[in-house]
Amino acid sequence: MARTALRRFAGGAWWIACVAACANAHGEAIEREWAHTGNGSVTLDNAWGSVEVIGWPEARVQLRGELGEGAELAVAEAASTRLRLAVKHDDRFRARIAGSRLVLHVPQGVAFTFTGVSADIDVRGLRNSPMIAISTVTGDQRLAGTARATRMKSVS
């Protein structure tokens, strides 16, 4: 009886590891950078996955991580004071994707806006930001920074 349970556990653990490896195998690594004065705004839309936003003293924005299967990065606006990024997902992959895992470094004093559907967001290190706005349908939201105004909204 114990052997059968152990075999079932081992078989289940193997299956979970295989699914996780397959999900990661389909992601596309991304590393992009843009000049930014720090006196403006950065906006990111990412429907699925996780985003870590880190304020730093550099005059540039850096995006690293992995796009989920069927996802691509769209740069809607890139100027020295405004950057608008969106991770676009192909609807055919929506049921299978684990989502994009991104790390975004932004100048410490920027206004930052994030919109997600089922996405976790962790924002830290922003100092003296004029505004930090986070909106998701589901997902964890964490914020550690200073801003003149903050807005965090979630459906669940």
ZIKA-V183785 format. One record per residue. NEAR is the number of other ideal C-beta (glycine too) atoms within 10 Angstrom. D_CENTER is the distance of its C-alpha to the mean C-alpha in Angstrom with 2 decimals. Layout:
near=NEAR d_center=D_CENTER
near=NEAR d_center=D_CENTER
//
This chain:
near=5 d_center=44.74
near=6 d_center=42.55
near=7 d_center=42.20
near=8 d_center=41.07
near=9 d_center=38.39
near=10 d_center=37.27
near=10 d_center=37.15
near=10 d_center=35.11
near=10 d_center=32.61
near=10 d_center=32.48
near=10 d_center=32.14
near=10 d_center=29.30
near=10 d_center=27.50
near=10 d_center=28.03
near=10 d_center=26.63
near=10 d_center=23.40
near=10 d_center=23.02
near=10 d_center=23.82
near=11 d_center=21.30
near=11 d_center=18.49
near=9 d_center=19.82
near=12 d_center=20.15
near=15 d_center=16.62
near=13 d_center=15.40
near=8 d_center=18.21
near=16 d_center=16.98
near=19 d_center=13.60
near=14 d_center=13.88
near=8 d_center=13.16
near=17 d_center=12.03
near=9 d_center=13.23
near=13 d_center=13.99
near=12 d_center=15.54
near=15 d_center=17.14
near=12 d_center=19.92
near=23 d_center=19.47
near=14 d_center=22.22
near=19 d_center=20.20
near=13 d_center=22.32
near=16 d_center=20.24
near=20 d_center=16.90
near=26 d_center=13.35
near=18 d_center=11.59
near=24 d_center=8.26
near=18 d_center=8.36
near=32 d_center=6.14
near=21 d_center=8.56
near=20 d_center=7.81
near=26 d_center=5.96
near=19 d_center=3.94
near=24 d_center=2.27
near=17 d_center=5.84
near=24 d_center=7.85
near=16 d_center=11.37
near=25 d_center=14.43
near=15 d_center=17.01
near=10 d_center=20.51
near=15 d_center=20.03
near=12 d_center=20.73
near=15 d_center=17.86
near=22 d_center=14.15
near=16 d_center=12.63
near=22 d_center=9.58
near=15 d_center=9.70
near=20 d_center=8.57
near=19 d_center=9.31
near=23 d_center=9.19
near=27 d_center=10.52
near=22 d_center=14.22
near=16 d_center=15.36
near=25 d_center=12.29
near=14 d_center=12.79
near=17 d_center=11.58
near=11 d_center=13.86
near=12 d_center=14.92
near=11 d_center=16.80
near=10 d_center=18.19
near=14 d_center=18.53
near=13 d_center=21.21
near=13 d_center=22.02
near=12 d_center=21.12
near=16 d_center=18.60
near=24 d_center=15.46
near=16 d_center=13.78
near=21 d_center=11.03
near=16 d_center=10.19
near=25 d_center=8.94
near=13 d_center=12.20
near=22 d_center=13.11
near=12 d_center=16.72
near=7 d_center=18.32
near=10 d_center=20.41
near=14 d_center=17.63
near=15 d_center=16.05
near=6 d_center=18.20
near=12 d_center=17.49
near=21 d_center=13.85
near=18 d_center=11.83
near=26 d_center=8.63
near=25 d_center=6.30
near=19 d_center=5.36
near=24 d_center=4.27
near=16 d_center=6.47
near=24 d_center=7.67
near=18 d_center=11.33
near=27 d_center=13.16
near=22 d_center=16.88
near=17 d_center=17.79
near=18 d_center=19.62
near=26 d_center=17.44
near=20 d_center=16.84
near=25 d_center=13.16
near=17 d_center=12.06
near=22 d_center=9.00
near=18 d_center=9.81
near=25 d_center=8.59
near=18 d_center=11.04
near=13 d_center=10.36
near=26 d_center=6.95
near=19 d_center=6.99
near=26 d_center=6.30
near=15 d_center=8.47
near=25 d_center=10.18
near=12 d_center=13.26
near=15 d_center=15.91
near=25 d_center=16.19
near=12 d_center=19.95
near=12 d_center=22.14
near=23 d_center=19.50
near=14 d_center=21.32
near=14 d_center=18.62
near=23 d_center=15.29
near=17 d_center=14.42
near=23 d_center=11.85
near=17 d_center=12.57
near=22 d_center=11.63
near=14 d_center=14.18
near=12 d_center=13.38
near=21 d_center=11.04
near=11 d_center=11.43
near=17 d_center=11.23
near=13 d_center=12.33
near=16 d_center=13.75
near=10 d_center=16.12
near=18 d_center=17.53
near=14 d_center=20.26
near=19 d_center=20.40
near=10 d_center=23.38
near=10 d_center=21.65
near=16 d_center=18.73
near=11 d_center=17.81
near=15 d_center=15.77
near=11 d_center=16.35
near=14 d_center=15.77
near=9 d_center=18.12
near=6 d_center=18.08
//
